[in-house]
Amino acid sequence: MSAESQPTWPVRRWAKTTEAAAHIRVNPEVLRRWNRDRDKYPWLPKPKRVGKDFRWDLNALDAALEARED
């Protein structure tokens, strides 16, 4: 199989809560509240826990916000 025929996978971009909140232009506490109140915000992608921190998939976050705007 040549390098040209191999599938290309999208690069996943991960960010801490403060970085993810800045990316979507909200206060980090808003993103934390949305994550705590999953019943009210089911469209929000779940973050991964790394130690005490959360890591957000920025691609999934962007896609969820775009879907809500449509």
C-alpha positions as CSV (number, residue, x, y, z in Angstrom):
1,M,0.0,0.0,0.0
2,S,1.5,3.3,-1.0
3,A,1.5,6.4,1.2
4,E,-0.9,8.1,-1.3
5,S,-3.6,5.4,-0.9
6,Q,-3.6,5.4,2.9
7,P,-6.6,7.1,4.5
8,T,-6.0,10.4,6.2
9,W,-7.6,10.8,9.6
10,P,-8.6,14.2,10.9
11,V,-6.3,15.6,13.5
12,R,-8.0,15.9,16.9
13,R,-7.2,19.1,18.7
14,W,-7.4,18.8,22.5
15,A,-7.5,21.7,25.0
16,K,-7.9,22.3,28.7
17,T,-11.2,23.9,29.9
18,T,-9.8,27.5,29.9
19,E,-8.4,27.1,26.4
20,A,-11.6,25.5,25.1
21,A,-13.7,28.2,26.6
22,A,-11.5,30.9,25.0
23,H,-11.8,29.0,21.7
24,I,-15.6,29.2,21.7
25,R,-15.5,32.7,23.3
26,V,-17.3,31.9,26.6
27,N,-16.1,32.2,30.2
28,P,-14.5,29.0,31.5
29,E,-17.2,28.8,34.3
30,V,-19.9,28.7,31.6
31,L,-18.3,25.7,30.0
32,R,-17.9,24.1,33.4
33,R,-21.6,24.8,34.2
34,W,-22.7,23.3,30.8
35,N,-20.7,20.2,31.6
36,R,-22.2,19.8,35.1
37,D,-25.8,20.4,33.8
38,R,-25.8,17.7,31.1
39,D,-29.6,17.4,31.2
40,K,-29.9,21.0,29.9
41,Y,-27.0,20.8,27.4
42,P,-27.1,17.4,25.8
43,W,-25.5,18.7,22.6
44,L,-22.2,19.4,24.5
45,P,-19.5,16.8,23.7
46,K,-18.1,15.0,26.8
47,P,-14.6,15.9,27.7
48,K,-11.9,13.4,28.7
49,R,-10.6,13.5,32.2
50,V,-6.8,13.7,32.5
51,G,-5.9,13.6,36.2
52,K,-7.9,16.4,37.8
53,D,-8.3,18.3,34.5
54,F,-10.7,17.9,31.6
55,R,-9.5,17.9,27.9
56,W,-12.0,19.0,25.3
57,D,-11.9,17.9,21.7
58,L,-12.1,21.2,19.9
59,N,-13.2,19.6,16.6
60,A,-16.2,18.0,18.4
61,L,-17.0,21.2,20.2
62,D,-16.9,23.2,17.0
63,A,-19.2,20.7,15.3
64,A,-21.7,20.7,18.2
65,L,-21.9,24.5,18.1
66,E,-22.3,24.6,14.3
67,A,-25.1,22.0,14.5
68,R,-26.9,24.2,17.1
69,E,-26.7,27.3,14.9
70,D,-28.4,25.5,11.9
